[in-house]
Amino acid sequence: LAPVRIGSDSDWQEVSAGNQFSCGIRNQGDLYCWGNNDAGQLGLGDYNYRGVPAQVPGGPWQSVDAGNRHTCAIEVAKSHVYCWGRNVEKQVSSASSKTNFLSPVLFEGANFPAAQVGAGGEGTCVRLKDTSTAAELNNAVYCSKGATPDMSGSTAGSYVGCTSSPCVLKNIPKFRDIDVGLGHACGVVMNSGNSAVC
C-alpha cells in the first residue's frame, strides 16, 4: 500500500506508530494522537476513536513514543516523562490500581530530566540525562516492571532485577540510546564502540 499523508500540515517534528494508533509532535511542541483508543492511549480523556490528529493536553512536548496500548512523552519545561493509556502492567503508574489512564500523568520516580523514553508492549523505560543531581542516576535507565524480564528481585548473570516498579536497573552499562519491545529492551552502550545489547 502507498503511504497516505496525514492532514495538510507540513510542520511535523517527529511521529511514533503504536498498535493501530499514532502520535506526532509539530514544530511548536504540540502533541497530536489519532487512531485506536480502546485503552485511552490517545490521551484525550476518553475512549473514542479518532480518524484525524487530535491535540493532547499539556506540553509543549519534545519527544513521544507510542507503545502497544500506552503512550509516553517528554515535556519541554523540565524534561519530565508523562504517560497515559493501558496500565495493567503498571507501565503508566505503579501507585494506582487503575487499569487505564485517559490523560497524561507523571511517570513515577521520573522527576529527573529525561533524555529519552521508550514505550513498549507492556512496559516503559526512561533514559535519564547526565545532568541529574544524583551521580548514580546520570544516564541511568529507569523502567517499569513490564519493560524487561527478571524484574522480580532475582539475578540473571550480572543483571539485578528489582523488587518494585518502576526502578533504576542495576549492574547495566550506561546507554546513549534505548528502545523497548514486548517484554524486552535494547540499547546502544556508551564508550564501547557503539555496541548494542538486549
NORPE-V621814 format. One line per field, one symbol per residue. phi: phi as a letter, one per 40 degrees, with the letter a starting at -180 (. if undefined). psi: psi as a letter, one per 40 degrees, with the letter a starting at -180 (. if undefined). A space follows every 50 residues. Layout:
phi=???
psi=???
//
This chain:
phi=.ccbccgbcbbccababbcgaababcdcgcbbbahcacbgccgbgabccb cbdbcccggcbbaabcccaabbabccdbfccbbahcbcbgcbaccbcccb bcbdbccdgccbdbcabbbbcbabbbccccbcccdcccfcbbbccccbcg bbhcbbgccbcbcbbcaccbfbccbbababbcgaabacccfbggcbbb
psi=iiihhhaeiffhdiihhagfiiiihideehhiiiaifeeeeefeeaehih eihhhhiaaiidiihhadfiiiihiddefihiiiahfdffedheeiehdi heihihhheffihidiihhadfihihhiieeidhdeeheihhiidediif feeihhbehhiieihiihhifiihieiiihageiiiihhiffffihi.
//
